[in-house]
């Protein structure tokens, strides 16, 4: 198939700003529609079991809407009737209006029951009968969620319930202790939406339009990845979607843009925030490297001794760019940044003060949102950024700034000692703690 030639050329910065605006991270936060409107715009919010500062689906809302009440976020996802859980980019929360668009995937799973592990048809029938009679139930209430202590050790009942959810017989109505509560899909999905009438091509074409709306501009691979669509189907159907072919500076592959995104220039106030590594702005590693020059990898499942940036390193967005990574933790009422790694170009002398100030602001806002009244920074890389981070966490404390600067003598650019390799500087040379206490004092001390 021959694709039409690009009709519009975009600079790399144009593509980056279109992406930020499409992801609701450029311009003043629009809180009028709350979380439902946000999910409608993004198309999908990925779910994950990991919870450090908060769960990922909460962090996605926070990054765009600011310090929104976390209870309101949960209610919007599972208590409003405006959304449902299903398999999109991964396990995700989706607008309930999009239920018909996943008919192709439900048909796929009905033919492949073993995707969810071995289970007897009688087990699925029993689960359906019990929920029909007793109402919404967890897998435990249905007869057992696991047959072993391992996370992959689902019981036959759990496998049956997950198959029924994937095939559209069941829906998740809420979470209890992060366990799904299942109910009959016909009792959850509005009757006008409860159908599988659309063909596979119709579903894929519309989801491509949704992906382009959420990304602003993307290659065929980008658009396919958003909802995990088959790339071959995407390439075949793209010319029929109404998306606009574009050429983006520095991109090797042809790209397609949401026509509405091209109508106006993407501009506005940039959001400064921590991002979940499962955020749709960064969940596609190859795209993040191409759009932002930022190669990010989740290291939660990497052995601890092999991690470069930390268990749940969160990208820091500021000025429309991804400028750093923060590996967070929580100790009582203190937000702990176990490690801050500033991107090399933002750690340069001219940019470092601004980058440090942005990181400090993002940490303070996140701390306040999760109910912490102090911030502790354990490590900073490069070590030359220590004084700037000290100033950012308490700009008025010049004494602390001088102390932090003095502690790096012989290691920084002006010192006489040779500089350690970057990895060693990050893990060993910059071991300090910076604490922002409620009374806005600033202290630093060596780790014991």
Secondary structure, 3 states (H helix, E strand, C coil): CCCCCCCEEECHHHHHHHHHHHCCCECCCCCCCHHHHHHHHHCCEECCCCECCCEHHHHHHHHHHCCCCHHHHHHHHHCCCCEEEEECCCEEEEEHHHHHHHHHHHHHHHCCHHHHCCCCHHHHHHHHHHHHHHCCEEHHHHCCCECCCCCCCECHHHHHHHHHHHCCCEEEEEEECCEEEEEEHHHHCCCCCCCCCCCHHHHHHHHHHHHHHHHCEEEHHHHHHHCCCCHHHHHHHHHHCCCEEEEECCCCCCEEECHHHHCCCCCCCECCEECCCCCCCCCCHHHHHHHHCCCCCCCCCCCHHHCCCCCCEEEEEECCEEEEEEEEEEECCEEEEEEEEECHHHCCHHHHHHHHHHHHHHHHHHHHHCCCCEEEEEEEECHHHHHHHHHHHCCCCHHHHHHHHHHCCCCCCCCCCCCCCHHHHHHHHCEEEEEECCCCCEEEECCC
